[in-house]
Amino acid sequence: MIKTDILIIGAGPTGLFTVFEAGLLKLKCHLIDALPQIGGQCSELYPKKPIYDIPAYPEILAGDLTDKLMEQCKQFEPGFTLGERAETIDKLEDGTFIVTTNKGTKHHAPVVAIAGGLGSFEPRKPLIHNIADFEDKGVEYMIKEPEMYRNKKVVIAGGGDSALDWAIFLSDVAKKVTLIHRRNEFRGHLDSVEKVQELKTAGKIDLITPAEVVGILGDDQLSGVVVSQADHIEKEFELECDHFIPLFGLSPKLGPIANWGLEIEKNAIKVNNALDYQTNIPGIFAIGDVNTYPGKLKLILCGFHEATLMCQAAYQIINPGKRYVLKYTTVAGVNGFDGTRKEAPKAVVKKIE
């Protein structure tokens, strides 16, 4: 059983900033995310795309924002359960909650903050009739352990940043990497496109375009794929491989949280924005893109604001009757759970003769 003060569901920017704000109040946080890494959409969908509306950053790459937020909150030693989806929630007689993931990991906390962005992301699967039969038998929609592809023949399908980045990475790991895209043009970062071109020229990546995978081969384990190539004349051929990784992006869904008894409106969780972004269930909050209220704007900076006010309310739930006096970090400094302290230099007191 993992115990914490605030259990945060979602390790995107809003969830990570919550760790910092909670830490200022001496509250410990643990985060659950279905993705295998922190950062939410910023890491999974567009890590190399710039964001322009983060205060003090005229421009910052989404992946860099994740790194900065992690650097900011690491002094408060957050815990993580990654690659697992929050499945069920049970409220105990004392008002605390137990949240269990799809893999059976249990978490106990007096406050739950749902910061799931647009929901739990599920991979967009290609329309291949028997693909479900080979999931975890050679077909993977996310790469969690790159080493499992060492010296293997890998086919990646897709034309975005994820497909390009993983093709580049696995070119030094796998025995053979084949990248298949239905168009000749790729919608990814220019550096990645140029790197793939270099690796193709060097013979480290096979590139097949315009084409798509239309069939899966194998018995109990994947042995290959059927590729339909549309050049001047459409043709099909079989391609031997150990792994097929279709990277067509992720589809956001509220997932099991929709069955927790929360008030839902248009796939978002209704909250009380007049006070603290609490849901209809006391002790459960929703912050960031996952919530809705009159005038809601789905912006990262709005999620930061909501996280700050939510933490103040969480403090009162965890410490009933205890008064907290807000102190500016410029005056009070920041005391990390790891023993570090950040504070402004002391003023020099000197008599003027």
N, C-alpha and C positions, 0 to 999 in steps of 0.2 A: 504494500500500500504506500503510495507516494503522498505525503502530506505537505500542504503549503497553505499560505494565507489567501492568495488569490490564484485560482486556476484559470489560465487564459487559454481559450480555444482559438487558435490561429496565431501563427508566428510571423505574420506580415509586419509592415511598418507600424501599424497601430498597436499590435500586440507587443512589439519590442519596446515601443516608447512607454507603454503601460508599465513595463518592468522598471524603468527609470523613475517614473512618477511615484510608483508604489515604494520603491527603495528609499526615496526621500522621506517617506512616512514610516520607514523601518518595517515595511511589509515585504514578505518573501513571495516570489512568483514562480510558477511552473507553467510551461506552455505545451500544448498538444497541437500537432499539425499533421494532416494526412500526407503532406509532401515530405520527401526525404531530407529536405534542407530548409533552413529558415529563409524568410523573405517573401513568402506568398507569391503573388503575381509578379512582383518586381524581380524575383529570382527565377521563376519558372517560365514566364511568358515573354518578358522583355528586359533582361538584365543589362543589355547594352544600349537601351533607348534612353534618351535624355528626358528628365522631368524639369519643368520650368517654374513651378509654383510652390517650391519649398522655400520658406523664409530664409534669407541670408545666402541662398544658393541660386545665383542667376541661372545656373544649369548644373544638373548632377545626374549621372547615369543611375538607373534604377538599382543596379547591382551595387554601386558604390554607396547609395543611400542605405541599403541594407547593412553594409559593412560599417558605416558610420554609426548607425543606430545600435549595432551590436557592441561596438567599441564604447559607446556611451553608457550602455546598461550592464556591461560585463562585471563592473565593480560590485553589482548587487547579486551576482552569482545565480542567475536564473537556471532552472532545470528544464530539460526538454524531453518530450516523448515525440519523436519524429517518425514519419512513415506509418502512423497509426491514426485512425479516424475515431473521434469521439462518438460513441454509439448510443449509450444509455446514461440516464441520470436518475439518481434516487435521492430523495430528500429524507434525512433522518429526523428523529423526534426532536433533536436539539437544534434543528434548523440548518445544519450543515449538509453538504452534498457529497455524494460519491459518483464520480463519472468514470465509466468503464469504456475502454476502446474496443475496436473490432478484434484486437488480438488479446483481449482479456486483461490488459493493464488497468489497475484501479487507482484512482486519484481521489483524495479526500481534502475538502476545503470548505470554509465558511462562506466564501464568495466565489462565484463563477462569472467570468467576463468573456462573453462571446465576441471575438474580434476576427471572425472568419471571412472578412472581405466579402466577396460575392458568393461565398458558400464554399463547400468542399469541392475541389476540382476533380472531375472525372475525365479520363482521357477520351478524346474523340476517336472512335474505332473505325477502321476502314470497313466497307460493306463487303466482307468476304464471308461466305455462308458458314464455313467451319472454323473460323478463327478462334472462337471461344473454346474449342476442343484442345487448342494448343497453348492457351494462356498458362504461363509458368512452366511450359514444356518447350520453350524455345521462342515463344512470343512474349515480349515485354513492352509495356507502354511507357515505362519510366526506367531510367538507369540509376540503380541504387548502389550497386557494387561493380565498378568498372573492371575489377580484376577477374570477374567471372567470364569476361570475354577474351581473356588472354589466350592467344594462339588459336582463336576460333574464327570461323568465317561468319561475318556479320553483314546483314542487309539492313540499311536504314532508309526509311521512306519519309519524305517531307521536304519543304523548301524554305523553312523559317530558321530563326536563330538556333533553336534547339537541335534541329537536324544537322545544321552546318557545324555547330560547336562540338557535338558528340562525334560526328564523322572525323573532325580534326583530331580530337582527343584520342579516339580509339585507333587511329591510324598508327599510333606507336604502341598499341596494346594487342590488337587483334591480328590474326594471321592475314586476313583480307577484309577490307571494308568496301562495300558497294553502296553508293548513295543513289537513290532513285527518286525522281521528282516528275510530276506530270507536265511541268512546263520547262522550257529552257532557262527562263529567268527565275532567280531566287530572291525572295523577300527577306533578306537578312542583312546584318551589318556588313558594310563594304569590306572591312578588313577580313571578315570570315569568308566572304565570297572569294576574295583574292587568294586567301590561304588555301581554300579547297582547290582552286585552279592550279596553284603551285604543286599541291600534293598529287593532283591528277596527272600533271605533266611529269612529275617524278615517279609515277607508277605506284604511289602509295594508296591511292583511292581510285576505285572504278566508278565512273559516273555514267548513269543511263538516263537520258532525257530525250524527248518527252516520253514518259512511260509511267506505269503504275503497277503495283502488285495486285493481281486479281485472283490468286489462288494460293492455298497452303498445301504442302506436300509432307507426308510422313505417316507413321502408324501411331505409336505411343509418344513419339518425340518428333519434333520438327526436323525435317531433312532437307527442305528446300522450299522455294516459292515459284509461282508462275507469274511471269512478267509479260504485260502487254505493252509493246512499244509502238507508238504512233509516230512514224516518221513520214515517208511518202506512202508507204503501204503498212497498214497495221498488222503486226505479227505477234505471236505468243511464243514464249520459250521458257524452259525450266532453268532455274538458277540454284545450284546447290549452296546450302548455308546451314549453320548451326543455330543462328539467332536471327529473328526478324523483329525490328524495332520500328513500328510506325509512330512518328512524332508529328501528329496533326494538331497539336494544341490541346487545351483542356476546356471542358465545358463546366461552368459553375452551376452547382446545385446546392440547395440548403442541406440536403442529405438527412441523416437521422435526426438532426436537431429539430426538424419540422414536426417530429412526433413527441416533443418534450412538453407539450401543453402550453407552449408560448403563443401569444397572439401574433398571427402572421398576416401580412398584407402585401400582396404582389411579390411573393418570394423573399420578403424582408421581415425583420422582427420589429414590431411596434414597441416603442419605448417612451418614457416620460421625459421629454427634452426640456421641460420647464424646471427640472431639478437636477437629475443625476443619471439619466439614460438607463434607468432600471426598467425591467420588463414587467409583465403582469405577475410574475412570480418573484416575491421578495428574495433578495440575495442573488438573483441572476440579472446581469446587465448585458447590454449589447451595444458595442461601440464600433465606429467605422462604417464601411460600406454595407455591412450586414444589417444595419438597423434602418428604420424609417420613422419619420415624424414630420409635421408640417414645416415646410421650408427646407427639408433635408437636401444637402449637397454632398455628392459622393466624391469628396476630395480628401487626399491624405492629411492635409493640414487640419481639416475638420475632425478627422479621427483623432489627431493629437489632442485637440481641445476637449473632445468628449472623454478621452482617456484620463485627462487631468481631473475633470470634475468627478468622474466615476470613482477614482481612487480616494477622493475626499469622503465620498459616501461609504466606500468599502471600509475605510478607517473607523467610521462610527459603528458599523456593524460588528467589526472585529474587536473594537475597544469601546463598548457601550458606556456612555456617561463620561468618558475621558475626553477632555478638551484638547484640541490640537490648535496651536497658534501657527499660522502660516508664516514662514520665514523665507525671505528671498535668498536664493543661492549665492547671490553676490555678497550678502552679509554673513549668512550662516555657513557658507561653504558646502561641501558634499562629503559625507562620511560613507565610504563603501563598506559592504559587508566583509570584504577581503582585507580590511585593515588600512586601506588607502584613505587619504584625505586630500581634497582639493579646496584651496581657499585663496582669497586675494592676499597679496603681500601686505604685511602690517605697515601702517603708516609710521613714518619716522618722526619721533618727537624730539625737537631740538630747539633750544632757546636761541632767539635772535638777539645778538648784542647790539 
